[in-house]
Amino acid sequence: MTSPDAAQRRPTEENPVSTSPSRAAVRARSLSKVYGSGDVAVHALRGVDVAFTAGEFTAIMGPSGSGKSTLMHLLAGLDTATDGQVVLGDTELTNLDDTALTLLRRERVGFVFQSFNLLPMFTALQNITLPCELAGTAPDQAWLDTLVDTLGLRERLTHRPSEMSGGQQQRVAIARALITRPEVVFADEPTGNLDSRSGAEVLSFLRTSVRELGQTVVMVTHDPTAASYADSVVLLADGRIAGTIERPTPEAVLAGLDALRTVNA
Ligand SMILES: Nc1ncnc2c1ncn2[C@@H]1O[C@H](COP(=O)(O)OP(=O)(O)OP(=O)(O)O)[C@@H](O)[C@H]1O
């Protein structure tokens, strides 16, 4: 596991704020997000405190509108908080300007989206190595080989997205997310567009990337079976943390979500 690495990576040149020496890859402190103002203000997050452990696979679940996407976007530096802090490794995101945030997103986090978001005119290999191109660095060949073989993409490297199945495209997207060995991979409903078999493959690869390749994955999902691939589930309700489930089974996740509905009914 690379958790100590992840926590130590990128010392604090650009930012003096540092986390406690815990194993959190990314954490939120008293995080709030309000969209709009006055009568139309929407309190999407209401003082969220949560830490995502390095070297683990965590799912975020909760009813529609509970703030899952908002939390993930803030953790990933895709949007800014109204109040509170996000700390990635040793870096407090709220202190960064747009340029620094862009660099952080490019170099320190990876993204997997429901809709794959591959570039259609690029081959699988070109899509996978795109983050390196953008950073002006050469891909680490041994790591590239590990990803390609682990994800079963060796035969597909010269194919364009239109020549691949949804599951294959999502595996390319995972390799692209992992190529820079980011401190955290954020996956937003990564199986939402896949049939159950391809979805299971993708979830197995995400879990393998954590267990065998030492990565850290945070995934938003609506699917209790998808969440059961994670090491733990963080439950959100009405913009607040409503609980966690360790070593989740689909049944335990369903029961946890049902309990939220009962509380909120
Ligand atoms: N750009 C925005 N402007 C105004 N309100 C927003 C915006 N984005 C989200 N919201 C509101 O913030 C709240 C939380 O939304 P968010 O998308 O984070 O929830 P979610 O749990 O991801 O929902 P879902 O499961 O339906 O995707 C909702 O009430 C939503 O309508």
The ligand as an SDF file (V2000), in Angstrom:
LIG
                    3D

 31 33  0  0  0  0  0  0  0  0999 V2000
  -25.3400   24.2140   -9.4980 N   0  0  0  0  0  0  0  0  0  0  0  0
  -26.3420   24.1310   -8.6040 C   0  0  0  0  0  0  0  0  0  0  0  0
  -27.1660   25.1830   -8.3920 N   0  0  0  0  0  0  0  0  0  0  0  0
  -28.1750   25.1130   -7.4770 C   0  0  0  0  0  0  0  0  0  0  0  0
  -28.4320   24.0300   -6.7380 N   0  0  0  0  0  0  0  0  0  0  0  0
  -27.6470   22.9400   -6.9120 C   0  0  0  0  0  0  0  0  0  0  0  0
  -26.5690   22.9330   -7.8510 C   0  0  0  0  0  0  0  0  0  0  0  0
  -25.9540   21.7160   -7.8120 N   0  0  0  0  0  0  0  0  0  0  0  0
  -26.6340   21.0000   -6.8880 C   0  0  0  0  0  0  0  0  0  0  0  0
  -27.6360   21.7410   -6.3490 N   0  0  0  0  0  0  0  0  0  0  0  0
  -28.5650   21.3110   -5.2800 C   0  0  0  0  0  0  0  0  0  0  0  0
  -27.7810   20.9250   -4.1650 O   0  0  0  0  0  0  0  0  0  0  0  0
  -28.3550   19.7780   -3.5510 C   0  0  0  0  0  0  0  0  0  0  0  0
  -27.3300   18.6320   -3.5520 C   0  0  0  0  0  0  0  0  0  0  0  0
  -27.1060   18.2680   -4.9020 O   0  0  0  0  0  0  0  0  0  0  0  0
  -26.0940   17.0960   -5.3080 P   0  0  0  0  0  0  0  0  0  0  0  0
  -26.0900   17.0190   -6.8050 O   0  0  0  0  0  0  0  0  0  0  0  0
  -24.8090   17.2780   -4.6130 O   0  0  0  0  0  0  0  0  0  0  0  0
  -26.8350   15.8220   -4.6880 O   0  0  0  0  0  0  0  0  0  0  0  0
  -26.6210   14.2610   -5.0320 P   0  0  0  0  0  0  0  0  0  0  0  0
  -26.7370   13.5590   -3.7290 O   0  0  0  0  0  0  0  0  0  0  0  0
  -25.3900   14.0780   -5.8210 O   0  0  0  0  0  0  0  0  0  0  0  0
  -27.9150   13.9860   -5.9110 O   0  0  0  0  0  0  0  0  0  0  0  0
  -28.1620   12.8590   -7.0440 P   0  0  0  0  0  0  0  0  0  0  0  0
  -28.0690   11.5440   -6.3400 O   0  0  0  0  0  0  0  0  0  0  0  0
  -29.5590   13.1550   -7.5080 O   0  0  0  0  0  0  0  0  0  0  0  0
  -27.1210   13.0550   -8.1130 O   0  0  0  0  0  0  0  0  0  0  0  0
  -29.6340   19.4560   -4.3120 C   0  0  0  0  0  0  0  0  0  0  0  0
  -30.7000   20.0630   -3.6570 O   0  0  0  0  0  0  0  0  0  0  0  0
  -29.3850   20.0990   -5.6650 C   0  0  0  0  0  0  0  0  0  0  0  0
  -30.6050   20.4600   -6.2680 O   0  0  0  0  0  0  0  0  0  0  0  0
  1  2  1  0
  2  3  1  0
  2  7  2  0
  3  4  2  0
  4  5  1  0
  5  6  2  0
  6  7  1  0
  6 10  1  0
  7  8  1  0
  8  9  2  0
  9 10  1  0
 10 11  1  0
 11 12  1  0
 11 30  1  0
 12 13  1  0
 13 14  1  0
 13 28  1  0
 14 15  1  0
 15 16  1  0
 16 17  2  0
 16 18  1  0
 16 19  1  0
 19 20  1  0
 20 21  2  0
 20 22  1  0
 20 23  1  0
 23 24  1  0
 24 25  2  0
 24 26  1  0
 24 27  1  0
 28 29  1  0
 28 30  1  0
 30 31  1  0
M  END
$$$$
